[in-house]
Amino acid sequence: MTVLHVLLTLYNWLLVGALIVIVYRIARFYELTSGRRSYYQFFGVPLLLLTGSALIYAAAGVLVGDAAADTLAALGGAALMVLGGFLLRLMTGSRS
């Protein structure tokens, strides 16, 4: 059962990573077309933090309770919220 758990954990985090890459590509496209700086390069930070968290979770075989993985997940989520909020305000002209 642990092999199935590890595979499902990695699959879920792969989907999260794919969504981050899509937002990264949107930010990059916006910067190239509008000429306004979107700092799309920083979307690699939450991607790395959340990937590290997923690998630790998969290696430990747990979903919560590992202090290092929980910390990485929290930092990655916070970074993603800040970057996503900045991109939203940038793209909507602070109308959101």
Phi and psi in degrees as GROMACS dihedral restraints (atoms count N, CA, C in turn):
[ dihedral_restraints ]
;  ai    aj    ak    al  type     phi  dphi    fc
    3     4     5     6     1   -69.5    20    10
    4     5     6     7     1   -30.8    20    10
    6     7     8     9     1   -65.2    20    10
    7     8     9    10     1   -42.8    20    10
    9    10    11    12     1   -63.0    20    10
   10    11    12    13     1   -41.1    20    10
   12    13    14    15     1   -62.0    20    10
   13    14    15    16     1   -44.3    20    10
   15    16    17    18     1   -64.1    20    10
   16    17    18    19     1   -44.0    20    10
   18    19    20    21     1   -64.0    20    10
   19    20    21    22     1   -42.2    20    10
   21    22    23    24     1   -67.4    20    10
   22    23    24    25     1   -37.9    20    10
   24    25    26    27     1   -62.6    20    10
   25    26    27    28     1   -48.1    20    10
   27    28    29    30     1   -65.4    20    10
   28    29    30    31     1   -37.0    20    10
   30    31    32    33     1   -63.5    20    10
   31    32    33    34     1   -44.7    20    10
   33    34    35    36     1   -63.0    20    10
   34    35    36    37     1   -42.7    20    10
   36    37    38    39     1   -71.3    20    10
   37    38    39    40     1   -26.4    20    10
   39    40    41    42     1   -65.3    20    10
   40    41    42    43     1   -40.2    20    10
   42    43    44    45     1   -64.8    20    10
   43    44    45    46     1   -41.7    20    10
   45    46    47    48     1   -62.0    20    10
   46    47    48    49     1   -43.3    20    10
   48    49    50    51     1   -61.9    20    10
   49    50    51    52     1   -39.3    20    10
   51    52    53    54     1   -64.0    20    10
   52    53    54    55     1   -39.1    20    10
   54    55    56    57     1   -65.8    20    10
   55    56    57    58     1   -37.9    20    10
   57    58    59    60     1   -65.2    20    10
   58    59    60    61     1   -39.9    20    10
   60    61    62    63     1   -64.3    20    10
   61    62    63    64     1   -37.4    20    10
   63    64    65    66     1   -64.1    20    10
   64    65    66    67     1   -44.1    20    10
   66    67    68    69     1   -65.0    20    10
   67    68    69    70     1   -38.6    20    10
   69    70    71    72     1   -57.8    20    10
   70    71    72    73     1   -45.9    20    10
   72    73    74    75     1   -65.9    20    10
   73    74    75    76     1   -36.2    20    10
   75    76    77    78     1   -64.1    20    10
   76    77    78    79     1   -45.4    20    10
   78    79    80    81     1   -63.4    20    10
   79    80    81    82     1   -40.6    20    10
   81    82    83    84     1   -65.0    20    10
   82    83    84    85     1   -44.3    20    10
   84    85    86    87     1   -62.0    20    10
   85    86    87    88     1   -42.4    20    10
   87    88    89    90     1   -62.4    20    10
   88    89    90    91     1   -42.5    20    10
   90    91    92    93     1   -64.5    20    10
   91    92    93    94     1   -41.6    20    10
   93    94    95    96     1   -68.3    20    10
   94    95    96    97     1   -37.2    20    10
   96    97    98    99     1   -86.0    20    10
   97    98    99   100     1   -32.9    20    10
   99   100   101   102     1   -94.1    20    10
  100   101   102   103     1   -23.7    20    10
  102   103   104   105     1    82.3    20    10
  103   104   105   106     1    -0.6    20    10
  105   106   107   108     1   -91.2    20    10
  106   107   108   109     1   140.0    20    10
  108   109   110   111     1   -73.6    20    10
  109   110   111   112     1   121.2    20    10
  111   112   113   114     1  -108.0    20    10
  112   113   114   115     1    -6.4    20    10
  114   115   116   117     1    55.4    20    10
  115   116   117   118     1    43.4    20    10
  117   118   119   120     1   -62.5    20    10
  118   119   120   121     1   -22.6    20    10
  120   121   122   123     1   -62.2    20    10
  121   122   123   124     1   -29.1    20    10
  123   124   125   126     1   -73.5    20    10
  124   125   126   127     1    -9.8    20    10
  126   127   128   129     1   -69.0    20    10
  127   128   129   130     1   -11.5    20    10
  129   130   131   132     1   -71.2    20    10
  130   131   132   133     1   -25.5    20    10
  132   133   134   135     1   -65.2    20    10
  133   134   135   136     1   -54.3    20    10
  135   136   137   138     1   -65.6    20    10
  136   137   138   139     1   -30.0    20    10
  138   139   140   141     1   -63.1    20    10
  139   140   141   142     1   -44.7    20    10
  141   142   143   144     1   -67.9    20    10
  142   143   144   145     1   -41.3    20    10
  144   145   146   147     1   -64.2    20    10
  145   146   147   148     1   -44.8    20    10
  147   148   149   150     1   -71.7    20    10
  148   149   150   151     1   -31.8    20    10
  150   151   152   153     1   -66.3    20    10
  151   152   153   154     1   -43.6    20    10
  153   154   155   156     1   -60.8    20    10
  154   155   156   157     1   -41.3    20    10
  156   157   158   159     1   -62.4    20    10
  157   158   159   160     1   -44.5    20    10
  159   160   161   162     1   -63.3    20    10
  160   161   162   163     1   -39.8    20    10
  162   163   164   165     1   -67.0    20    10
  163   164   165   166     1   -38.3    20    10
  165   166   167   168     1   -67.1    20    10
  166   167   168   169     1   -43.5    20    10
  168   169   170   171     1   -59.4    20    10
  169   170   171   172     1   -44.5    20    10
  171   172   173   174     1   -66.4    20    10
  172   173   174   175     1   -39.3    20    10
  174   175   176   177     1   -68.8    20    10
  175   176   177   178     1   -36.4    20    10
  177   178   179   180     1   -79.7    20    10
  178   179   180   181     1   -21.8    20    10
  180   181   182   183     1    75.8    20    10
  181   182   183   184     1    20.9    20    10
  183   184   185   186     1  -125.1    20    10
  184   185   186   187     1   161.9    20    10
  186   187   188   189     1  -100.3    20    10
  187   188   189   190     1   -30.1    20    10
  189   190   191   192     1  -141.5    20    10
  190   191   192   193     1   165.2    20    10
  192   193   194   195     1   106.1    20    10
  193   194   195   196     1   -12.2    20    10
  195   196   197   198     1   -91.0    20    10
  196   197   198   199     1   119.2    20    10
  198   199   200   201     1   -61.8    20    10
  199   200   201   202     1   -43.0    20    10
  201   202   203   204     1   -66.2    20    10
  202   203   204   205     1   -44.4    20    10
  204   205   206   207     1   -67.4    20    10
  205   206   207   208     1   -40.0    20    10
  207   208   209   210     1   -63.6    20    10
  208   209   210   211     1   -39.6    20    10
  210   211   212   213     1   -65.9    20    10
  211   212   213   214     1   -44.8    20    10
  213   214   215   216     1   -62.7    20    10
  214   215   216   217     1   -41.2    20    10
  216   217   218   219     1   -64.7    20    10
  217   218   219   220     1   -41.1    20    10
  219   220   221   222     1   -65.9    20    10
  220   221   222   223     1   -44.1    20    10
  222   223   224   225     1   -65.4    20    10
  223   224   225   226     1   -41.6    20    10
  225   226   227   228     1   -64.1    20    10
  226   227   228   229     1   -42.0    20    10
  228   229   230   231     1   -65.4    20    10
  229   230   231   232     1   -41.3    20    10
  231   232   233   234     1   -64.6    20    10
  232   233   234   235     1   -43.6    20    10
  234   235   236   237     1   -62.6    20    10
  235   236   237   238     1   -39.6    20    10
  237   238   239   240     1   -67.2    20    10
  238   239   240   241     1   -37.8    20    10
  240   241   242   243     1   -66.0    20    10
  241   242   243   244     1   -42.2    20    10
  243   244   245   246     1   -64.9    20    10
  244   245   246   247     1   -47.3    20    10
  246   247   248   249     1   -66.4    20    10
  247   248   249   250     1   -41.0    20    10
  249   250   251   252     1   -64.7    20    10
  250   251   252   253     1   -40.9    20    10
  252   253   254   255     1   -64.6    20    10
  253   254   255   256     1   -41.3    20    10
  255   256   257   258     1   -62.0    20    10
  256   257   258   259     1   -44.4    20    10
  258   259   260   261     1   -64.7    20    10
  259   260   261   262     1   -40.1    20    10
  261   262   263   264     1   -61.2    20    10
  262   263   264   265     1   -48.0    20    10
  264   265   266   267     1   -64.0    20    10
  265   266   267   268     1   -37.4    20    10
  267   268   269   270     1   -66.0    20    10
  268   269   270   271     1   -44.5    20    10
  270   271   272   273     1   -76.4    20    10
  271   272   273   274     1   -29.3    20    10
  273   274   275   276     1   -96.3    20    10
  274   275   276   277     1    -1.0    20    10
  276   277   278   279     1    69.9    20    10
  277   278   279   280     1    34.2    20    10
  279   280   281   282     1    63.8    20    10
  280   281   282   283     1    26.4    20    10
  282   283   284   285     1   -92.3    20    10
  283   284   285   286     1    -2.4    20    10
